[in-house]
Amino acid sequence: MTHTTTDQPARRASGAVVPVLAFAGIVVAVMQTLLVPVIKDLPQLLSTAPSNATWVLTSTLLSGAVATPIMGRLGDLYGKRRMLILSLAVMVVGALVSALTSQLLTMIVGRTLQGFAMGAIPLGIGLMRDMLPREKLGSAMALMSSSIGVGGGLALPAAALVAQHMNWHALFYGAAGLGALSIALTLLVVPESPMRAEGSFDLPGAIGLSSGLVLLLLPITKGSDWGWSSATTLGLFAASAVVLVLWGLFELRVTAPLVDLRTTARPAVLFTNLASIMVGVAFYVVSLVLPQLLQLPKATGYGLGQSMVVAGLCVAPLGLTMMFTAPVYARLSAKYGPKVTLIMGLLIIAVGYGGGLGLMDAAWQTVVTSVVLGAGIGLAYSSLPALIVGAVPASETGAANGLNTLMRSIGTSVSSAVIGMVLANTAKNVGGGIAIPTMHGFRVSFLIATAAVAVGLVLALFLPKTARPAQQAQHTQLRASSEEDAALERAEEALRGFRGRVLGADGAPVARAKVTLIDRRGRQAGATVSGEDGAYALAVPAQGAYVLAAKASGHGPLASSATHSGEERAVDLDLSLPGETVSA
């Protein structure tokens, strides 16, 4: 059973909340591509073998995959803003650890801590749902969801510039500074959401999911090094299947699971998550192919001979276009719904990769490809949280979006492994026995991305239809993102809860008084501010006993017990004179 609360003032949060949360998402995404410009130099920088150096990247991926559903659930239980700040703080600590070392093991520890920040993406989406009015929610969630690609795209040229002209440890100091700035802005601007889920944290479920994910992602990311048919790779795949099946059976039996598998099995959630894997595959292909193509020397006959910084700048439009797609998505989704915008995004991605097969002869052509793919991926990524939010209860948005973010991470992991294998198997040896990717490998990679998009398109077609916002609730001001959300809000409208007026000791109405609803557990269940005539109205999340507390400048506070039995109830609140006390 879940429990949600409603805090009306929080839903009228300041306009700075969305950019601050999006900035946090961008900062977190930077961690994923921070070391891309120095990947080839990591073995020398860390004085280790190339196979060991790859753990610096793998550790971040694994910890991020584990953190997203766990931090989402913790946010639902104990506060999304609190967990967001914790995620960013762990990231800052990890960045400082990495900045102060050149030892492999310590570096892996620091990078693992940085990966935990990936939980900030679903937490930010959950905060937006809890606080923003419906008319602003679509574009806000789109921007937050796209921040994964925006941060990754913008980090490439910035990291390349730093790595080319400064000590590589400066990358981590810069990341720590961005994280600290994001924490400060969050503390100043973002209020805590009053939404809470009932129950306790499912520790056995968290351990089971974490173990299963590590066992699954390890062979995906290291299979090319270990050999896809090796006993280690096959054994880990088999172990992951066993652990995840046992974990699923356990989750179905507990009353407050880490992931509600029954909700996850709904067609809207299931097909959205499966499509997310395909979008993740398609997104990462361009990030792997274009930088290599741009930096290969012209002597190869197909390389474009650009510097590390120029290559990053040519790919940067991918992230920029994703960012500017968010407001476009909001208009399209309002008119056609998130399912249609997801399909549109997948079609644009297919056009981008199909056209990209013939646009590999000049740097400007890679920019065109990046822009088209950025528009498609931006639309697709923007649609995913709207589809998830429209299919799950408000108290489960953190965990549900965490699982969706995990699906995207699995997609990028699969993409990295498959494309890495393709480029390695199609590489050719040049002087000194050095293997370099070929144009054939690049084109095969684009074809794989196109195939993933085609699978994603089929999955998107199976998504259930959702009513368009313009067609919903014609006689109310509800602007729900799905039929289920509309039904939920209509139920809240019917069950209005407590209403009345706040009156002073002289019997005159008190304007701008804060009225707070407190449940039997002592938690805030709602809040509002009285109007000019002293009138207030508060919805209740469930029937039961509550305390109504009121306070206003120049008046003493009041606490009054009240019971709600399903009908709207009038309760006038009489504030005392300053200095007087009123007991509950």
PyMOL commands that set and color helices and strands:
alter all, ss='L'
color gray80, all
select helices_A, chain A and resi 8-11+17-33+36-45+50-53+55-78+80-99+104-131+134-165+170-189+203-226+231-251+261-264+267-295+298-300+308-315+317-336+338-356+363-389+394-425+431-433+439-461+469-471+483-494
alter helices_A, ss='H'
color red, helices_A
select strands_A, chain A and resi 6-7+428-430+434-436+498-503+514-518+524-529+535-538+544-551+558-564+569-570+573-574
alter strands_A, ss='S'
color yellow, strands_A
deselect
rebuild
show_as cartoon
